[in-house]
Each structure stands twice: as structure tokens, then as C-alpha cells.
């Protein structure tokens, strides 16, 4: 089992550990419905690779403009995000302070 690195998430004051897969292993989980309630410019959450981010404070500084993020507000933005960014580099640079939890995958309907 790989070692975990503890990081303090300033936006939620929670402690997270990076799991073996490199994703944050947070105790706080959200359903897709809970994330969907956060779809305004004053309260904007997105999902990337099963991790929930509160990107409200990042909207004004997003190089592609806030509209790009707001179009995916409250939704899973993984596909569009990966098409436009180097995920590891971008999330390492901007994402750590924006993490609020993980998507509860047990509540996601299977296709």
C-alpha cells in the first residue's frame, strides 16, 4: 500500500489524504443531486473524476472565462475538462484548495 500525503483543504478545513489512485480520499461525500444544487455564479460546484470542487472563488480568475465553468456548474465536468486541460498539472496547481469532497458513486445510477 502506498504512503498517503496529508494536505489541508483550506476551503473546508478538512484534512484529506491522497489515496493510492492519487485522488483525494475525503470523508465528505455528496450525491449528484446535492452537487446539482450548486449551479450559480455565487455558489458553483463541479465534479472532475469523482472529486467535487467548489469553484466559486476561481470563476473570476479562470483564464477561459467564468462562462466556461458555469456551463458545467452542478454537473460532472470531467470530459470537457480533460479535453481542454492537462488534468494532473491543472488540478495540482489550482484544485487542491477547491476540493470539498467526493461524489457518492453508490448513488449514481448505472447506465
MODELLER restraints for C-alpha pairs under 7 A, 6 or more apart:
rsr = mdl.restraints
at = mdl.atoms
rsr.add(forms.Gaussian(group=physical.xy_distance, feature=features.Distance(at['CA:2:A'], at['CA:20:A']), mean=5.70, stdev=0.5))
rsr.add(forms.Gaussian(group=physical.xy_distance, feature=features.Distance(at['CA:4:A'], at['CA:17:A']), mean=5.65, stdev=0.5))
rsr.add(forms.Gaussian(group=physical.xy_distance, feature=features.Distance(at['CA:4:A'], at['CA:18:A']), mean=5.37, stdev=0.5))
rsr.add(forms.Gaussian(group=physical.xy_distance, feature=features.Distance(at['CA:4:A'], at['CA:19:A']), mean=6.15, stdev=0.5))
rsr.add(forms.Gaussian(group=physical.xy_distance, feature=features.Distance(at['CA:5:A'], at['CA:17:A']), mean=5.42, stdev=0.5))
rsr.add(forms.Gaussian(group=physical.xy_distance, feature=features.Distance(at['CA:5:A'], at['CA:18:A']), mean=5.69, stdev=0.5))
rsr.add(forms.Gaussian(group=physical.xy_distance, feature=features.Distance(at['CA:6:A'], at['CA:15:A']), mean=6.70, stdev=0.5))
rsr.add(forms.Gaussian(group=physical.xy_distance, feature=features.Distance(at['CA:6:A'], at['CA:16:A']), mean=5.78, stdev=0.5))
rsr.add(forms.Gaussian(group=physical.xy_distance, feature=features.Distance(at['CA:6:A'], at['CA:17:A']), mean=4.72, stdev=0.5))
rsr.add(forms.Gaussian(group=physical.xy_distance, feature=features.Distance(at['CA:7:A'], at['CA:15:A']), mean=6.01, stdev=0.5))
rsr.add(forms.Gaussian(group=physical.xy_distance, feature=features.Distance(at['CA:7:A'], at['CA:16:A']), mean=5.60, stdev=0.5))
rsr.add(forms.Gaussian(group=physical.xy_distance, feature=features.Distance(at['CA:7:A'], at['CA:17:A']), mean=6.42, stdev=0.5))
rsr.add(forms.Gaussian(group=physical.xy_distance, feature=features.Distance(at['CA:8:A'], at['CA:14:A']), mean=6.21, stdev=0.5))
rsr.add(forms.Gaussian(group=physical.xy_distance, feature=features.Distance(at['CA:8:A'], at['CA:15:A']), mean=4.89, stdev=0.5))
rsr.add(forms.Gaussian(group=physical.xy_distance, feature=features.Distance(at['CA:8:A'], at['CA:16:A']), mean=6.47, stdev=0.5))
rsr.add(forms.Gaussian(group=physical.xy_distance, feature=features.Distance(at['CA:9:A'], at['CA:15:A']), mean=6.17, stdev=0.5))
rsr.add(forms.Gaussian(group=physical.xy_distance, feature=features.Distance(at['CA:9:A'], at['CA:96:A']), mean=6.61, stdev=0.5))
rsr.add(forms.Gaussian(group=physical.xy_distance, feature=features.Distance(at['CA:9:A'], at['CA:97:A']), mean=5.26, stdev=0.5))
rsr.add(forms.Gaussian(group=physical.xy_distance, feature=features.Distance(at['CA:9:A'], at['CA:99:A']), mean=6.83, stdev=0.5))
rsr.add(forms.Gaussian(group=physical.xy_distance, feature=features.Distance(at['CA:10:A'], at['CA:97:A']), mean=5.63, stdev=0.5))
rsr.add(forms.Gaussian(group=physical.xy_distance, feature=features.Distance(at['CA:11:A'], at['CA:97:A']), mean=5.96, stdev=0.5))
rsr.add(forms.Gaussian(group=physical.xy_distance, feature=features.Distance(at['CA:11:A'], at['CA:98:A']), mean=6.29, stdev=0.5))
rsr.add(forms.Gaussian(group=physical.xy_distance, feature=features.Distance(at['CA:12:A'], at['CA:100:A']), mean=6.25, stdev=0.5))
rsr.add(forms.Gaussian(group=physical.xy_distance, feature=features.Distance(at['CA:16:A'], at['CA:24:A']), mean=6.02, stdev=0.5))
rsr.add(forms.Gaussian(group=physical.xy_distance, feature=features.Distance(at['CA:16:A'], at['CA:25:A']), mean=5.93, stdev=0.5))
rsr.add(forms.Gaussian(group=physical.xy_distance, feature=features.Distance(at['CA:16:A'], at['CA:26:A']), mean=5.36, stdev=0.5))
rsr.add(forms.Gaussian(group=physical.xy_distance, feature=features.Distance(at['CA:17:A'], at['CA:24:A']), mean=5.60, stdev=0.5))
rsr.add(forms.Gaussian(group=physical.xy_distance, feature=features.Distance(at['CA:17:A'], at['CA:25:A']), mean=5.35, stdev=0.5))
rsr.add(forms.Gaussian(group=physical.xy_distance, feature=features.Distance(at['CA:18:A'], at['CA:24:A']), mean=4.51, stdev=0.5))
rsr.add(forms.Gaussian(group=physical.xy_distance, feature=features.Distance(at['CA:18:A'], at['CA:25:A']), mean=5.76, stdev=0.5))
rsr.add(forms.Gaussian(group=physical.xy_distance, feature=features.Distance(at['CA:19:A'], at['CA:25:A']), mean=5.62, stdev=0.5))
rsr.add(forms.Gaussian(group=physical.xy_distance, feature=features.Distance(at['CA:26:A'], at['CA:101:A']), mean=5.58, stdev=0.5))
rsr.add(forms.Gaussian(group=physical.xy_distance, feature=features.Distance(at['CA:26:A'], at['CA:102:A']), mean=6.44, stdev=0.5))
rsr.add(forms.Gaussian(group=physical.xy_distance, feature=features.Distance(at['CA:28:A'], at['CA:101:A']), mean=4.96, stdev=0.5))
rsr.add(forms.Gaussian(group=physical.xy_distance, feature=features.Distance(at['CA:28:A'], at['CA:102:A']), mean=6.52, stdev=0.5))
rsr.add(forms.Gaussian(group=physical.xy_distance, feature=features.Distance(at['CA:29:A'], at['CA:101:A']), mean=5.34, stdev=0.5))
rsr.add(forms.Gaussian(group=physical.xy_distance, feature=features.Distance(at['CA:29:A'], at['CA:102:A']), mean=4.77, stdev=0.5))
rsr.add(forms.Gaussian(group=physical.xy_distance, feature=features.Distance(at['CA:29:A'], at['CA:103:A']), mean=5.53, stdev=0.5))
rsr.add(forms.Gaussian(group=physical.xy_distance, feature=features.Distance(at['CA:29:A'], at['CA:104:A']), mean=5.40, stdev=0.5))
rsr.add(forms.Gaussian(group=physical.xy_distance, feature=features.Distance(at['CA:30:A'], at['CA:101:A']), mean=6.94, stdev=0.5))
rsr.add(forms.Gaussian(group=physical.xy_distance, feature=features.Distance(at['CA:30:A'], at['CA:102:A']), mean=6.25, stdev=0.5))
rsr.add(forms.Gaussian(group=physical.xy_distance, feature=features.Distance(at['CA:30:A'], at['CA:103:A']), mean=5.06, stdev=0.5))
rsr.add(forms.Gaussian(group=physical.xy_distance, feature=features.Distance(at['CA:30:A'], at['CA:104:A']), mean=5.38, stdev=0.5))
rsr.add(forms.Gaussian(group=physical.xy_distance, feature=features.Distance(at['CA:31:A'], at['CA:103:A']), mean=5.88, stdev=0.5))
rsr.add(forms.Gaussian(group=physical.xy_distance, feature=features.Distance(at['CA:31:A'], at['CA:104:A']), mean=5.18, stdev=0.5))
rsr.add(forms.Gaussian(group=physical.xy_distance, feature=features.Distance(at['CA:31:A'], at['CA:107:A']), mean=6.27, stdev=0.5))
rsr.add(forms.Gaussian(group=physical.xy_distance, feature=features.Distance(at['CA:32:A'], at['CA:103:A']), mean=6.81, stdev=0.5))
rsr.add(forms.Gaussian(group=physical.xy_distance, feature=features.Distance(at['CA:32:A'], at['CA:108:A']), mean=6.98, stdev=0.5))
rsr.add(forms.Gaussian(group=physical.xy_distance, feature=features.Distance(at['CA:35:A'], at['CA:45:A']), mean=6.33, stdev=0.5))
rsr.add(forms.Gaussian(group=physical.xy_distance, feature=features.Distance(at['CA:35:A'], at['CA:74:A']), mean=5.09, stdev=0.5))
rsr.add(forms.Gaussian(group=physical.xy_distance, feature=features.Distance(at['CA:35:A'], at['CA:75:A']), mean=6.99, stdev=0.5))
rsr.add(forms.Gaussian(group=physical.xy_distance, feature=features.Distance(at['CA:36:A'], at['CA:74:A']), mean=3.83, stdev=0.5))
rsr.add(forms.Gaussian(group=physical.xy_distance, feature=features.Distance(at['CA:36:A'], at['CA:75:A']), mean=6.05, stdev=0.5))
rsr.add(forms.Gaussian(group=physical.xy_distance, feature=features.Distance(at['CA:37:A'], at['CA:74:A']), mean=6.28, stdev=0.5))
rsr.add(forms.Gaussian(group=physical.xy_distance, feature=features.Distance(at['CA:38:A'], at['CA:44:A']), mean=4.95, stdev=0.5))
rsr.add(forms.Gaussian(group=physical.xy_distance, feature=features.Distance(at['CA:38:A'], at['CA:45:A']), mean=5.36, stdev=0.5))
rsr.add(forms.Gaussian(group=physical.xy_distance, feature=features.Distance(at['CA:38:A'], at['CA:73:A']), mean=6.79, stdev=0.5))
rsr.add(forms.Gaussian(group=physical.xy_distance, feature=features.Distance(at['CA:38:A'], at['CA:74:A']), mean=5.21, stdev=0.5))
rsr.add(forms.Gaussian(group=physical.xy_distance, feature=features.Distance(at['CA:39:A'], at['CA:45:A']), mean=6.53, stdev=0.5))
rsr.add(forms.Gaussian(group=physical.xy_distance, feature=features.Distance(at['CA:39:A'], at['CA:73:A']), mean=4.50, stdev=0.5))
rsr.add(forms.Gaussian(group=physical.xy_distance, feature=features.Distance(at['CA:39:A'], at['CA:74:A']), mean=4.79, stdev=0.5))
rsr.add(forms.Gaussian(group=physical.xy_distance, feature=features.Distance(at['CA:41:A'], at['CA:56:A']), mean=6.47, stdev=0.5))
rsr.add(forms.Gaussian(group=physical.xy_distance, feature=features.Distance(at['CA:41:A'], at['CA:70:A']), mean=6.87, stdev=0.5))
rsr.add(forms.Gaussian(group=physical.xy_distance, feature=features.Distance(at['CA:42:A'], at['CA:56:A']), mean=6.19, stdev=0.5))
rsr.add(forms.Gaussian(group=physical.xy_distance, feature=features.Distance(at['CA:43:A'], at['CA:56:A']), mean=5.58, stdev=0.5))
rsr.add(forms.Gaussian(group=physical.xy_distance, feature=features.Distance(at['CA:44:A'], at['CA:54:A']), mean=5.87, stdev=0.5))
rsr.add(forms.Gaussian(group=physical.xy_distance, feature=features.Distance(at['CA:44:A'], at['CA:55:A']), mean=5.64, stdev=0.5))
rsr.add(forms.Gaussian(group=physical.xy_distance, feature=features.Distance(at['CA:44:A'], at['CA:56:A']), mean=4.85, stdev=0.5))
rsr.add(forms.Gaussian(group=physical.xy_distance, feature=features.Distance(at['CA:44:A'], at['CA:73:A']), mean=5.64, stdev=0.5))
rsr.add(forms.Gaussian(group=physical.xy_distance, feature=features.Distance(at['CA:44:A'], at['CA:74:A']), mean=6.74, stdev=0.5))
rsr.add(forms.Gaussian(group=physical.xy_distance, feature=features.Distance(at['CA:45:A'], at['CA:52:A']), mean=6.78, stdev=0.5))
rsr.add(forms.Gaussian(group=physical.xy_distance, feature=features.Distance(at['CA:45:A'], at['CA:53:A']), mean=5.40, stdev=0.5))
rsr.add(forms.Gaussian(group=physical.xy_distance, feature=features.Distance(at['CA:45:A'], at['CA:54:A']), mean=4.35, stdev=0.5))
rsr.add(forms.Gaussian(group=physical.xy_distance, feature=features.Distance(at['CA:45:A'], at['CA:55:A']), mean=5.64, stdev=0.5))
rsr.add(forms.Gaussian(group=physical.xy_distance, feature=features.Distance(at['CA:45:A'], at['CA:73:A']), mean=5.70, stdev=0.5))
rsr.add(forms.Gaussian(group=physical.xy_distance, feature=features.Distance(at['CA:45:A'], at['CA:74:A']), mean=5.33, stdev=0.5))
rsr.add(forms.Gaussian(group=physical.xy_distance, feature=features.Distance(at['CA:46:A'], at['CA:52:A']), mean=5.84, stdev=0.5))
rsr.add(forms.Gaussian(group=physical.xy_distance, feature=features.Distance(at['CA:46:A'], at['CA:53:A']), mean=5.39, stdev=0.5))
rsr.add(forms.Gaussian(group=physical.xy_distance, feature=features.Distance(at['CA:46:A'], at['CA:54:A']), mean=6.70, stdev=0.5))
rsr.add(forms.Gaussian(group=physical.xy_distance, feature=features.Distance(at['CA:46:A'], at['CA:72:A']), mean=6.71, stdev=0.5))
rsr.add(forms.Gaussian(group=physical.xy_distance, feature=features.Distance(at['CA:46:A'], at['CA:73:A']), mean=5.46, stdev=0.5))
rsr.add(forms.Gaussian(group=physical.xy_distance, feature=features.Distance(at['CA:46:A'], at['CA:74:A']), mean=5.29, stdev=0.5))
rsr.add(forms.Gaussian(group=physical.xy_distance, feature=features.Distance(at['CA:46:A'], at['CA:75:A']), mean=5.48, stdev=0.5))
rsr.add(forms.Gaussian(group=physical.xy_distance, feature=features.Distance(at['CA:46:A'], at['CA:76:A']), mean=6.01, stdev=0.5))
rsr.add(forms.Gaussian(group=physical.xy_distance, feature=features.Distance(at['CA:46:A'], at['CA:77:A']), mean=6.23, stdev=0.5))
rsr.add(forms.Gaussian(group=physical.xy_distance, feature=features.Distance(at['CA:47:A'], at['CA:53:A']), mean=6.17, stdev=0.5))
rsr.add(forms.Gaussian(group=physical.xy_distance, feature=features.Distance(at['CA:47:A'], at['CA:75:A']), mean=6.12, stdev=0.5))
rsr.add(forms.Gaussian(group=physical.xy_distance, feature=features.Distance(at['CA:47:A'], at['CA:76:A']), mean=4.44, stdev=0.5))
rsr.add(forms.Gaussian(group=physical.xy_distance, feature=features.Distance(at['CA:47:A'], at['CA:77:A']), mean=5.65, stdev=0.5))
rsr.add(forms.Gaussian(group=physical.xy_distance, feature=features.Distance(at['CA:47:A'], at['CA:78:A']), mean=6.72, stdev=0.5))
rsr.add(forms.Gaussian(group=physical.xy_distance, feature=features.Distance(at['CA:48:A'], at['CA:76:A']), mean=6.10, stdev=0.5))
rsr.add(forms.Gaussian(group=physical.xy_distance, feature=features.Distance(at['CA:48:A'], at['CA:77:A']), mean=5.59, stdev=0.5))
rsr.add(forms.Gaussian(group=physical.xy_distance, feature=features.Distance(at['CA:48:A'], at['CA:78:A']), mean=4.48, stdev=0.5))
rsr.add(forms.Gaussian(group=physical.xy_distance, feature=features.Distance(at['CA:49:A'], at['CA:78:A']), mean=5.74, stdev=0.5))
rsr.add(forms.Gaussian(group=physical.xy_distance, feature=features.Distance(at['CA:50:A'], at['CA:102:A']), mean=5.77, stdev=0.5))
rsr.add(forms.Gaussian(group=physical.xy_distance, feature=features.Distance(at['CA:50:A'], at['CA:103:A']), mean=5.11, stdev=0.5))
rsr.add(forms.Gaussian(group=physical.xy_distance, feature=features.Distance(at['CA:51:A'], at['CA:101:A']), mean=6.08, stdev=0.5))
rsr.add(forms.Gaussian(group=physical.xy_distance, feature=features.Distance(at['CA:51:A'], at['CA:102:A']), mean=4.37, stdev=0.5))
rsr.add(forms.Gaussian(group=physical.xy_distance, feature=features.Distance(at['CA:51:A'], at['CA:103:A']), mean=5.91, stdev=0.5))
rsr.add(forms.Gaussian(group=physical.xy_distance, feature=features.Distance(at['CA:52:A'], at['CA:99:A']), mean=5.94, stdev=0.5))
rsr.add(forms.Gaussian(group=physical.xy_distance, feature=features.Distance(at['CA:52:A'], at['CA:100:A']), mean=5.75, stdev=0.5))
rsr.add(forms.Gaussian(group=physical.xy_distance, feature=features.Distance(at['CA:52:A'], at['CA:101:A']), mean=5.15, stdev=0.5))
rsr.add(forms.Gaussian(group=physical.xy_distance, feature=features.Distance(at['CA:52:A'], at['CA:102:A']), mean=5.18, stdev=0.5))
rsr.add(forms.Gaussian(group=physical.xy_distance, feature=features.Distance(at['CA:52:A'], at['CA:103:A']), mean=6.23, stdev=0.5))
rsr.add(forms.Gaussian(group=physical.xy_distance, feature=features.Distance(at['CA:53:A'], at['CA:98:A']), mean=5.17, stdev=0.5))
rsr.add(forms.Gaussian(group=physical.xy_distance, feature=features.Distance(at['CA:53:A'], at['CA:99:A']), mean=4.42, stdev=0.5))
rsr.add(forms.Gaussian(group=physical.xy_distance, feature=features.Distance(at['CA:53:A'], at['CA:100:A']), mean=5.57, stdev=0.5))
rsr.add(forms.Gaussian(group=physical.xy_distance, feature=features.Distance(at['CA:54:A'], at['CA:98:A']), mean=5.25, stdev=0.5))
rsr.add(forms.Gaussian(group=physical.xy_distance, feature=features.Distance(at['CA:54:A'], at['CA:99:A']), mean=6.30, stdev=0.5))
rsr.add(forms.Gaussian(group=physical.xy_distance, feature=features.Distance(at['CA:54:A'], at['CA:100:A']), mean=6.34, stdev=0.5))
rsr.add(forms.Gaussian(group=physical.xy_distance, feature=features.Distance(at['CA:55:A'], at['CA:98:A']), mean=6.06, stdev=0.5))
rsr.add(forms.Gaussian(group=physical.xy_distance, feature=features.Distance(at['CA:59:A'], at['CA:66:A']), mean=4.76, stdev=0.5))
rsr.add(forms.Gaussian(group=physical.xy_distance, feature=features.Distance(at['CA:60:A'], at['CA:66:A']), mean=6.06, stdev=0.5))
